[in-house]
Amino acid sequence: MNGPAKQTSDAILRVLLNVAQVRAEKEGCDCLESVLTRDFEWNRLLELADEHRLAPLLFSFLSERWKERVPPSALERLKSESRTIARTNLLLAAKLLQVSECLSAEDIRHISYKGPLLGRMYYGDCTLRQSNDLDIIVRREDLARTRDILEEMGFRDRFGLSRSQQTLSFRFGFQHTFRGPGETEIDLHSRIVQRFKARSIDMSGIWSRVRHVPFLTGKIPTFSPEDTLVTACLHAGHHGWMHIVHLADVAHVLSAEPNLDWTIVMSHLRDSNTRRLVLLTLHLVNQFWGIPLPTEVMGQIAKDAYIDGLARRVAEEIWPSPAPTLNTSSLRWLLARTAGESLLDRAQLVLGSVLCPAIEDFDAYRLPLLLAPLYPFLRVWRLTARRAFAQK
């Protein structure tokens, strides 16, 4: 991409980065004076805003500051999308409180995160951050009981798996999706991400720091501020930094929590892959939103010779494209973004990504428990076939 096309792409990205700021600074808004004109590429802006899940923030930003410059059709489209997202978020919020109360009544310890709770806590309004589902973590030994409670509430396995297949999913995976009334979905987790992606995450410490925060008419258990930050960074990295809203989550947490205990944050980063995911995310937030970081963290970022180049690739090759080639399915990108990491951590990550069965494998090959050892081989077969088909 070069010439006018690149200039347009850069201008659209500049708007979205301004939209995602915690507070749109006057200087940042003034620089858009010459960009937001009537002949601006409004359709492309709206398409990329959808891709980055920023439609509610974009509508709020434009209607407050630049309403007279936005074509009525574009503003109306954004308004409609934002209202739909707001309704979804409010329904999810009500369902979250209901599920949490049911789990608490059965003495099941749980942690809610992301979704409308994060929107309420760090955006000030659960309708401003687009949410598609609810995320709840329980201890591994409580997965089956929690599933039973969800089923009593009308939730069903999204993929229609049998109990034995669910058992395999619980054993190999880190999340399982259940769909309830009104198409509400809950991702039931036992970890933040797969163990092979972040071996040093201290789940025992996370459980010991759980706090209860006000939400709607009740209280919801969630992470400590420090664990919320680490989780948001890992979530952004887990999705390959493809959605700017995930970086905005990190920026909002950092801005709202000025007294973080960074020793807790750093205690999670004992393996090189977890460290790379978190530090690269923090570097992107510092670089593009100017969010200050402690000297110790900046020093850790500076020690990693690969972070600058990776951040540049994220900004230049991922964010401007609605369908980037650098995505979570790309082995080449996986190898590039882990360059310089410990050979052991890197090998575990690659082997885990290739061999560890995911929900798609249990859905595609519905084997009895006795044949569970075949799943890693079937996963390799499925990934190979998908890659061959994509190259045709």
Secondary structure as GFF3:
##gff-version 3
##sequence-region A 1 392
A	DSSP	alpha_helix	3	19	.	.	.	ID=ss1
A	DSSP	alpha_helix	26	30	.	.	.	ID=ss2
A	DSSP	alpha_helix	42	51	.	.	.	ID=ss3
A	DSSP	alpha_helix	55	65	.	.	.	ID=ss4
A	DSSP	three_ten_helix	67	69	.	.	.	ID=ss5
A	DSSP	alpha_helix	72	105	.	.	.	ID=ss6
A	DSSP	beta_strand	110	113	.	.	.	ID=ss7
A	DSSP	alpha_helix	115	118	.	.	.	ID=ss8
A	DSSP	pi_helix	119	123	.	.	.	ID=ss9
A	DSSP	beta_strand	134	138	.	.	.	ID=ss10
A	DSSP	three_ten_helix	140	142	.	.	.	ID=ss11
A	DSSP	alpha_helix	143	152	.	.	.	ID=ss12
A	DSSP	beta_strand	156	157	.	.	.	ID=ss13
A	DSSP	alpha_helix	163	172	.	.	.	ID=ss14
A	DSSP	beta_strand	175	179	.	.	.	ID=ss15
A	DSSP	three_ten_helix	181	183	.	.	.	ID=ss16
A	DSSP	beta_strand	185	189	.	.	.	ID=ss17
A	DSSP	alpha_helix	203	208	.	.	.	ID=ss18
A	DSSP	beta_strand	211	215	.	.	.	ID=ss19
A	DSSP	beta_strand	218	222	.	.	.	ID=ss20
A	DSSP	alpha_helix	225	238	.	.	.	ID=ss21
A	DSSP	alpha_helix	244	256	.	.	.	ID=ss22
A	DSSP	alpha_helix	262	267	.	.	.	ID=ss23
A	DSSP	alpha_helix	272	289	.	.	.	ID=ss24
A	DSSP	alpha_helix	295	303	.	.	.	ID=ss25
A	DSSP	alpha_helix	307	313	.	.	.	ID=ss26
A	DSSP	pi_helix	314	318	.	.	.	ID=ss27
A	DSSP	alpha_helix	331	337	.	.	.	ID=ss28
A	DSSP	alpha_helix	343	355	.	.	.	ID=ss29
A	DSSP	alpha_helix	359	364	.	.	.	ID=ss30
A	DSSP	three_ten_helix	369	374	.	.	.	ID=ss31
A	DSSP	alpha_helix	375	391	.	.	.	ID=ss32
###
